[in-house]
Amino acid sequence: MSRHIRRSNIMSVLTVAGLSLALLGACTMLPANRGEFTGRFNDRSADPIGEELGFPNWPAPPEEIEVLLAREAFEIKSRVGAGAGLTGAQKLMAHFPSAGIDVPFKWKRMDGRWKPLIGRLDGINNSPRKEIAAWRIQQLFLEPADYVVPLSVTYAFEVGIEGDDSEPTLDGTKCVLGTLSVWLNDVTVPDLVLEDHRFARDPRYANSLSNLNLLTYLIAHHDGRRGNLMISTHEDHPQVFAIDNGVAFGGIFYNWFVRNWSDLHVPALRRASIDRLRTLKRSDLESRLGVVAQLSLGKDGVYRNVPLRSNLDPSRGVRIAEESIQFGLTDGEIEDVWRRVEELIDDVDDGRIPVF
């Protein structure tokens, strides 16, 4: 058993059965067959697996999409429901006139109601700030071709343009707030996320799955239900993705009844990713994750994304002040990520977690 021990998430009204499940989920178990893989990764290539293939699962390179979103409005060409989830997600096809390209997005509205313990614009299974933090944290140890989380940003549609009878998310405004996440192409739900034999023989698969598990471990991903993890349908590009990361970074509510990926399940981790983590300081996490999105209210009553500013309140994840909204991780959530980084590196150095 690893030293990676989770703090138990215990609710005062848990049933006996629920309490048992929570305690079982609080301890990280390393795979029993981890040792037999130890010597097989010495000559593995650690190059970004999608670089030479030109981001086959993205409608455009993520950095290009990020620039387009920041500099111009887009036109909505189509809108359809996106699955049977509880958040009312939709799939939008956005057209960017200047670039002449179409980009599909998943759109989720934010909840503007005030909720005890959570507040506004955040939720148990729909947390925009956590989705965006998951997108940003991978940038600390992965190159764009290796990204395992789709680009996610805050966005606001003027009431009436959003395409239905939606009311403003917040009183005194004229817009509907939500998150846009890039809709990936050519991906499917795998029958089995981790195939041990494939991990041992397929370097591309091993690279991608180890990067995925490293990400889900760092963010304490706690919603491993079917459909939240996807794999590319390109046989020569077995990239694996975490497409829904709203239940992460701690919290007392999560899905106990599925195999979650907050623990390490892969037999070994990619050395290049671990070496990138070694260069981090806690201040790097604060500067990258303390504020992940910032919006300012215009005179027309519509919020728009603006450059990130100083953290208004490190103790809160959503900060609403006068005409601005700020999203980020709390000090406590960042401290938990930092603890996981330190313990992970210690376990690698002590030989408890093999690398390749």
Wavefront OBJ file of the C-alpha trace (Angstrom):
o trace
v 0.000 0.000 0.000
v 1.285 3.455 -0.906
v 1.791 6.358 1.467
v -0.757 8.306 -0.562
v -3.439 8.440 2.111
v -6.476 10.579 1.446
v -8.260 12.553 4.110
v -11.623 10.852 4.554
v -14.545 12.849 3.248
v -17.177 12.233 5.900
v -20.623 13.772 5.990
v -22.429 14.033 9.289
v -25.485 12.237 7.904
v -23.780 9.341 6.109
v -25.392 5.960 6.376
v -23.317 3.054 7.667
v -22.973 1.701 4.135
v -21.978 5.086 2.743
v -19.435 5.577 5.511
v -17.801 2.250 4.700
v -17.534 3.195 1.037
v -16.008 6.557 1.885
v -13.375 4.981 4.104
v -12.517 2.386 1.471
v -12.082 5.186 -1.047
v -9.766 7.123 1.240
v -6.721 4.946 0.729
v -4.737 4.808 -2.472
v -3.938 1.295 -3.572
v -1.141 0.804 -6.077
v -1.780 -1.998 -8.592
v -0.675 -5.391 -7.304
v 1.097 -6.099 -10.620
v 3.067 -2.837 -10.607
v 6.350 -4.596 -9.907
v 6.253 -6.861 -12.946
v 6.223 -3.802 -15.233
v 9.200 -2.117 -13.567
v 11.927 -3.050 -16.040
v 10.016 -2.673 -19.276
v 10.031 1.071 -19.760
v 13.717 1.957 -19.879
v 13.833 2.462 -23.661
v 10.376 3.929 -24.096
v 10.041 7.074 -26.180
v 8.574 9.953 -24.175
v 7.970 12.266 -27.137
v 4.546 13.922 -27.352
v 2.400 11.259 -28.976
v 0.240 13.550 -31.103
v 2.791 16.066 -32.314
v 3.530 14.461 -35.659
v -0.161 13.696 -36.251
v -1.377 17.284 -35.963
v -3.827 17.054 -33.047
v -6.131 14.499 -34.718
v -8.803 14.685 -31.999
v -8.996 18.480 -31.833
v -10.927 20.663 -34.310
v -7.836 22.941 -34.255
v -4.737 23.143 -32.030
v -5.865 24.160 -28.521
v -3.677 27.268 -28.426
v -5.256 28.530 -31.662
v -8.767 27.997 -30.297
v -7.828 29.840 -27.110
v -6.616 32.840 -29.130
v -9.783 32.871 -31.252
v -12.011 32.863 -28.162
v -10.047 35.726 -26.643
v -10.085 38.035 -29.642
v -13.477 37.688 -31.343
v -17.094 36.683 -30.952
v -18.340 33.660 -32.823
v -21.541 32.780 -34.624
v -23.625 29.799 -33.475
v -24.382 27.580 -36.469
v -26.204 24.831 -34.591
v -27.212 23.757 -31.109
v -28.297 20.302 -29.845
v -28.637 18.604 -26.495
v -25.517 16.813 -25.257
v -26.482 13.627 -23.470
v -28.711 12.932 -20.507
v -26.648 14.533 -17.749
v -28.020 16.678 -14.934
v -26.363 19.906 -16.091
v -28.364 20.475 -19.285
v -25.231 20.503 -21.440
v -25.508 21.357 -25.125
v -23.284 20.911 -28.139
v -22.726 24.169 -30.018
v -21.116 24.542 -33.424
v -19.298 27.871 -33.360
v -18.128 29.628 -36.513
v -15.182 32.044 -36.300
v -15.447 34.367 -39.317
v -11.874 35.696 -39.304
v -10.322 32.239 -39.324
v -13.051 30.658 -41.402
v -13.264 27.602 -39.172
v -15.958 25.834 -37.177
v -15.271 24.619 -33.648
v -17.682 22.410 -31.674
v -18.070 23.156 -27.965
v -19.900 21.681 -25.021
v -21.860 24.454 -23.299
v -22.889 24.247 -19.633
v -24.763 27.018 -17.895
v -23.610 28.162 -14.477
v -26.000 28.031 -11.544
v -26.662 31.566 -10.316
v -28.607 30.492 -7.235
v -26.941 30.847 -3.844
v -26.306 27.449 -2.264
v -25.134 26.720 1.309
v -21.469 25.649 1.528
v -21.019 26.229 -2.221
v -22.328 29.691 -3.025
v -23.145 30.974 -6.504
v -21.725 29.942 -9.886
v -20.412 26.659 -8.508
v -21.918 23.229 -8.029
v -21.435 19.678 -6.853
v -21.199 18.158 -10.337
v -20.988 21.350 -12.396
v -18.063 23.414 -11.162
v -16.744 25.744 -13.889
v -13.711 26.782 -11.854
v -12.635 23.156 -11.405
v -13.110 22.351 -15.095
v -10.861 25.284 -16.014
v -8.324 24.469 -13.275
v -8.047 20.923 -14.666
v -7.344 22.388 -18.119
v -4.657 24.668 -16.690
v -2.908 22.253 -14.342
v -1.988 19.878 -17.185
v -0.020 22.716 -18.772
v 2.437 22.484 -15.870
v 3.706 19.057 -16.972
v 2.444 18.363 -20.512
v 3.073 19.725 -23.982
v -0.054 20.682 -26.000
v 0.123 17.506 -28.090
v -0.130 15.478 -24.888
v -3.069 17.338 -23.325
v -5.650 15.019 -21.786
v -8.218 17.694 -20.821
v -10.143 19.723 -23.428
v -9.803 23.501 -23.406
v -12.421 25.030 -21.056
v -13.220 28.732 -20.629
v -15.896 30.886 -19.022
v -18.279 32.587 -21.424
v -21.397 34.755 -21.387
v -24.192 34.980 -23.969
v -26.427 38.018 -24.095
v -29.987 37.049 -23.160
v -31.861 36.258 -26.366
v -28.714 35.316 -28.269
v -28.227 32.164 -26.219
v -31.049 30.695 -28.262
v -33.858 29.999 -25.792
v -35.921 31.685 -23.104
v -33.096 31.759 -20.558
v -33.133 34.435 -17.898
v -29.966 36.232 -16.747
v -27.784 34.141 -14.484
v -27.296 37.015 -12.031
v -29.744 39.765 -11.145
v -28.952 43.135 -12.655
v -27.270 41.666 -15.747
v -28.396 40.780 -19.262
v -26.418 37.602 -19.878
v -26.328 33.865 -19.318
v -23.040 32.636 -17.811
v -21.524 29.246 -18.513
v -18.489 27.291 -19.636
v -17.381 26.323 -23.109
v -15.300 23.146 -23.465
v -13.892 21.997 -26.795
v -15.831 19.037 -28.174
v -13.226 16.498 -29.247
v -13.431 14.621 -32.539
v -13.194 10.872 -33.095
v -13.294 9.725 -29.480
v -15.287 6.943 -27.853
v -15.936 5.424 -24.459
v -13.449 2.571 -23.934
v -14.742 -0.812 -22.795
v -11.803 -0.891 -20.393
v -9.824 2.260 -19.594
v -6.639 0.477 -18.474
v -5.541 -2.551 -20.472
v -2.454 -3.910 -18.707
v -1.189 -5.935 -21.664
v -1.548 -2.991 -24.031
v 0.198 -0.705 -21.556
v 3.181 -3.102 -21.573
v 3.529 -3.313 -25.358
v 2.223 -0.007 -26.783
v 4.431 3.026 -25.953
v 1.900 5.555 -27.251
v -0.880 4.079 -25.152
v 1.385 3.890 -22.092
v 2.433 7.530 -22.528
v -1.105 8.788 -22.831
v -2.654 6.687 -20.086
v 0.108 7.509 -17.616
v -0.373 11.224 -18.361
v -4.125 10.851 -17.894
v -3.748 9.063 -14.559
v -1.165 11.586 -13.376
v -3.646 14.376 -14.136
v -6.589 12.648 -12.467
v -4.416 11.885 -9.441
v -3.241 15.483 -9.059
v -6.757 16.925 -9.305
v -8.331 14.172 -7.154
v -10.788 13.290 -9.928
v -13.818 11.729 -8.272
v -16.299 11.024 -11.048
v -15.127 7.947 -12.918
v -18.521 7.031 -14.316
v -18.678 5.677 -17.838
v -18.375 8.439 -20.429
v -16.171 10.817 -18.450
v -13.005 9.156 -19.799
v -12.677 8.796 -23.583
v -10.143 7.329 -26.006
v -9.292 8.263 -29.575
v -10.678 6.031 -32.316
v -7.447 6.439 -34.307
v -5.595 3.159 -33.870
v -2.189 4.790 -34.320
v -3.082 7.546 -31.837
v -4.499 5.977 -28.639
v -4.850 9.292 -26.804
v -6.997 9.119 -23.653
v -8.960 12.132 -22.364
v -10.769 13.250 -19.208
v -13.679 15.259 -20.593
v -15.615 15.993 -17.387
v -13.639 17.259 -14.378
v -16.184 19.158 -12.316
v -16.015 16.688 -9.413
v -12.400 17.181 -8.413
v -9.999 19.033 -6.098
v -11.684 17.693 -2.977
v -15.206 18.146 -1.678
v -17.569 16.074 0.412
v -19.777 14.883 -2.448
v -18.560 12.443 -5.089
v -19.439 9.203 -6.819
v -18.539 6.305 -4.517
v -20.055 3.608 -6.701
v -17.626 3.631 -9.633
v -13.895 3.130 -10.046
v -12.512 6.618 -9.555
v -9.179 7.800 -10.918
v -8.083 9.930 -7.992
v -5.665 7.085 -7.217
v -2.851 5.719 -9.367
v -3.959 2.684 -11.357
v -1.283 2.578 -14.085
v 1.782 0.324 -13.587
v 4.233 3.210 -14.108
v 4.382 6.936 -14.848
v 6.097 8.848 -17.632
v 9.474 10.138 -16.456
v 9.297 13.319 -18.551
v 6.073 14.371 -16.816
v 7.492 13.672 -13.363
v 10.618 15.670 -14.196
v 8.438 18.635 -15.188
v 6.688 18.428 -11.809
v 10.083 18.477 -10.045
v 10.694 22.008 -11.299
v 7.539 23.385 -9.695
v 7.301 25.502 -6.583
v 4.177 26.011 -4.535
v 4.090 29.603 -5.763
v 3.755 28.264 -9.316
v 0.521 26.558 -8.338
v -0.752 29.725 -6.697
v 0.005 31.847 -9.761
v -1.504 29.359 -12.223
v -4.443 27.992 -10.253
v -5.376 30.713 -7.751
v -7.108 32.660 -10.532
v -8.133 30.676 -13.628
v -10.788 32.985 -15.116
v -11.839 36.616 -14.795
v -14.905 38.391 -16.170
v -15.902 42.050 -16.141
v -19.423 43.442 -16.519
v -19.828 45.824 -19.453
v -22.155 48.810 -19.660
v -24.499 46.658 -21.752
v -24.985 44.295 -18.809
v -22.952 41.448 -20.359
v -19.926 39.847 -18.716
v -16.826 39.342 -20.856
v -13.536 37.582 -20.226
v -10.662 39.898 -19.327
v -6.990 39.339 -18.386
v -6.474 37.664 -15.023
v -5.984 39.974 -12.045
v -4.801 39.644 -8.445
v -6.563 37.078 -6.294
v -9.475 38.808 -4.555
v -9.951 36.164 -1.851
v -7.765 33.011 -1.707
v -10.205 31.407 0.736
v -13.018 31.322 -1.841
v -13.305 29.633 -5.227
v -15.779 32.096 -6.740
v -15.258 35.795 -5.981
v -17.974 38.270 -6.974
v -17.028 41.883 -6.355
v -18.899 44.858 -7.818
v -18.593 44.449 -11.601
v -16.150 41.536 -11.734
v -16.254 37.767 -11.229
v -13.163 35.724 -10.509
v -12.781 31.945 -10.493
v -9.950 29.862 -9.048
v -8.908 27.220 -6.577
v -8.884 28.021 -2.886
v -5.723 28.034 -0.794
v -6.807 24.742 0.735
v -7.330 23.111 -2.660
v -3.951 24.343 -3.900
v -2.268 23.048 -0.747
v -3.806 19.631 -1.376
v -2.465 19.589 -4.945
v 0.988 20.583 -3.688
v 0.924 17.806 -1.079
v 0.089 15.265 -3.762
v 2.954 16.528 -5.945
v 5.445 16.239 -3.094
v 4.307 12.787 -2.009
v 4.303 11.553 -5.597
v 7.892 12.657 -6.194
v 8.964 11.103 -2.883
v 7.400 7.781 -3.895
v 9.120 7.894 -7.298
v 12.478 8.646 -5.685
v 12.009 5.853 -3.144
v 11.208 3.351 -5.899
v 7.604 2.782 -4.902
v 6.338 4.118 -8.254
v 8.240 3.036 -11.391
v 8.845 5.503 -14.210
v 9.657 5.004 -17.865
l 1 2 3 4 5 6 7 8 9 10 11 12 13 14 15 16 17 18 19 20 21 22 23 24 25 26 27 28 29 30 31 32 33 34 35 36 37 38 39 40 41 42 43 44 45 46 47 48 49 50 51 52 53 54 55 56 57 58 59 60 61 62 63 64 65 66 67 68 69 70 71 72 73 74 75 76 77 78 79 80 81 82 83 84 85 86 87 88 89 90 91 92 93 94 95 96 97 98 99 100 101 102 103 104 105 106 107 108 109 110 111 112 113 114 115 116 117 118 119 120 121 122 123 124 125 126 127 128 129 130 131 132 133 134 135 136 137 138 139 140 141 142 143 144 145 146 147 148 149 150 151 152 153 154 155 156 157 158 159 160 161 162 163 164 165 166 167 168 169 170 171 172 173 174 175 176 177 178 179 180 181 182 183 184 185 186 187 188 189 190 191 192 193 194 195 196 197 198 199 200 201 202 203 204 205 206 207 208 209 210 211 212 213 214 215 216 217 218 219 220 221 222 223 224 225 226 227 228 229 230 231 232 233 234 235 236 237 238 239 240 241 242 243 244 245 246 247 248 249 250 251 252 253 254 255 256 257 258 259 260 261 262 263 264 265 266 267 268 269 270 271 272 273 274 275 276 277 278 279 280 281 282 283 284 285 286 287 288 289 290 291 292 293 294 295 296 297 298 299 300 301 302 303 304 305 306 307 308 309 310 311 312 313 314 315 316 317 318 319 320 321 322 323 324 325 326 327 328 329 330 331 332 333 334 335 336 337 338 339 340 341 342 343 344 345 346 347 348 349 350 351 352 353 354 355 356
